[in-house]
């Protein structure tokens, strides 16, 4: 079995967030597909948000993202190795705001 390297960690964390949010939102995983609580297959329509580089533009960015009709947001965060670290509080605030907008 291959060890988990740093480059895979963000994907694992993002998947964990999706699944934890999904449990509250009524998502179901079956046969390798994700279904909404109403039984419709969930099709991701996503956009990227470079939060770690532009944290001061969060509200402006979320307003723009909300206008795209997306249902998924991939967020760039930093562990502090290369760019300023995103704190747990920062990420929690980001998730709260995302839930309200998207």
C-alpha positions as CSV (number, residue, x, y, z in Angstrom):
1,X,0.0,0.0,0.0
2,X,1.3,3.4,-0.9
3,X,1.8,6.0,1.8
4,X,-0.4,9.1,1.6
5,X,1.7,12.1,0.4
6,X,1.1,15.8,0.9
7,X,-0.2,16.3,-2.6
8,X,-3.1,13.8,-2.0
9,X,-4.0,15.3,1.4
10,X,-6.1,18.3,0.1
11,X,-8.2,15.9,-2.1
12,X,-8.8,13.7,0.9
13,X,-9.8,16.7,3.1
14,X,-12.0,18.1,0.4
15,X,-13.7,14.7,0.0
16,X,-14.2,14.5,3.8
17,X,-15.8,18.0,3.8
18,X,-18.1,17.0,0.9
19,X,-19.2,13.8,2.6
20,X,-19.7,15.5,6.0
21,X,-21.7,18.3,4.4
22,X,-23.5,15.7,2.3
23,X,-24.7,13.8,5.4
24,X,-26.5,17.0,6.7
25,X,-27.8,17.8,3.2
26,X,-29.3,14.4,2.6
27,X,-26.7,13.0,0.1
28,X,-26.4,9.3,-0.5
29,X,-23.6,7.4,-2.2
30,X,-24.6,4.3,-4.1
31,X,-22.8,2.4,-6.9
32,X,-20.1,5.0,-7.2
33,X,-22.5,7.8,-7.7
34,X,-23.7,10.6,-5.4
35,X,-27.5,11.2,-5.1
36,X,-29.4,14.1,-3.6
37,X,-31.9,13.5,-0.9
38,X,-34.7,13.7,-3.6
39,X,-33.1,10.8,-5.5
40,X,-31.7,12.8,-8.3
41,X,-28.1,12.1,-9.3
42,X,-25.8,14.9,-8.0
43,X,-23.7,16.4,-10.9
44,X,-21.0,18.7,-9.7
45,X,-20.8,22.0,-11.4
46,X,-17.8,23.6,-9.7
47,X,-15.6,26.6,-9.6
48,X,-12.2,27.3,-7.9
49,X,-11.7,29.9,-5.2
50,X,-8.0,30.9,-4.4
51,X,-8.8,31.8,-0.8
52,X,-5.3,31.5,0.6
53,X,-4.0,34.1,-1.9
54,X,-6.9,36.5,-1.6
55,X,-8.5,36.1,1.8
56,X,-9.4,39.8,1.9
57,X,-11.7,39.3,-1.2
58,X,-13.8,36.5,0.4
59,X,-17.2,38.2,0.4
60,X,-16.7,39.7,-3.1
61,X,-15.6,36.3,-4.4
62,X,-18.5,34.5,-2.9
63,X,-21.0,36.9,-4.4
64,X,-19.4,36.3,-7.8
65,X,-19.4,32.5,-7.3
66,X,-23.0,32.5,-6.2
67,X,-24.0,34.2,-9.5
68,X,-22.4,31.4,-11.6
69,X,-25.0,28.7,-10.6
70,X,-22.2,26.4,-9.3
71,X,-23.0,23.8,-6.7
72,X,-19.4,22.9,-5.7
73,X,-16.4,25.1,-4.8
74,X,-12.8,23.9,-4.6
75,X,-11.0,26.1,-2.2
76,X,-7.2,26.7,-2.2
77,X,-5.9,26.6,1.4
78,X,-2.4,26.7,2.8
79,X,-0.6,24.7,5.5
80,X,1.9,27.5,5.9
81,X,4.7,25.7,4.1
82,X,4.7,28.1,1.2
83,X,2.0,30.7,1.8
84,X,0.4,32.1,4.9
85,X,-1.4,29.3,6.8
86,X,-5.1,29.3,6.9
87,X,-6.3,28.9,10.5
88,X,-9.0,26.5,11.6
89,X,-11.1,29.6,12.4
90,X,-10.6,31.0,8.9
91,X,-11.7,27.7,7.3
92,X,-14.7,27.5,9.6
93,X,-15.8,31.1,8.7
94,X,-15.3,30.3,5.0
95,X,-17.5,27.1,5.3
96,X,-20.2,29.1,7.1
97,X,-20.2,31.8,4.4
98,X,-20.1,29.2,1.6
99,X,-23.2,27.4,3.0
100,X,-25.1,30.7,3.1
101,X,-24.2,31.7,-0.5
102,X,-24.0,28.5,-2.5
